[in-house]
Amino acid sequence: MNKELIRRNYDFDIRAQKDEKRGNIIIGRPIVYESKTDIAGMFAEVIEKGALKNTNLEDVRFLVNHDQSKIPLARSRRNTKNSTMQLSVDDKGMEIQVELDIENNTEARNLYSAIERGDITGMSFMFGIEDEEWEDLDTDYPTRHIKSISTVVEVSAVTFPAYEDTSISARDKSAVDTARLAVDTARSGAVETTPKQLELEKLKIKYLLGGF
């Protein structure tokens, strides 16, 4: 299985509000089920409902723009009530609630203000894929269905939610190319097919669900 971590940036709902117990918090939904998203013009991607069922959420950090050189603004450790970030998985995906220390942390205060003003509206998350399936690989714009997410290690508020990191896009392009090669090999007759269509589908399962 493919365990490489990849990143996705989306223009998700994120809002700032005050909570009587936790003070200044932001609430957002970084992972949304069954929402088709364009990935750098190369393919569409859909996170299927239930993809977070067996996901490792033991230690998830909250950052700004994925800047790992700075301290996390919050962290969920085993999602306990004492964690400064709470994760909630439901039938829509994942929602987060982040407690920000705006009194003692200037970056937290700046982020809270930017979200409250509507200057930051995007979120991103870093994750690993456990199970995936592709369709329409014989077209110029296939669709990847993410059926199971293995782990989520980081969630970020991002300035440019539509931007896809170059290295991530390159990795995804390689995945598409490898999958298409498997399909083309079957069609060329280099692989015995009995019948041909059945063998083609078997190759799809082997190469696409089994990882690259």
Order of alpha helices (4+ residues) and beta strands (2+ residues): beta-beta-beta-beta-beta-beta-beta-beta-beta-alpha-beta-beta-alpha-alpha
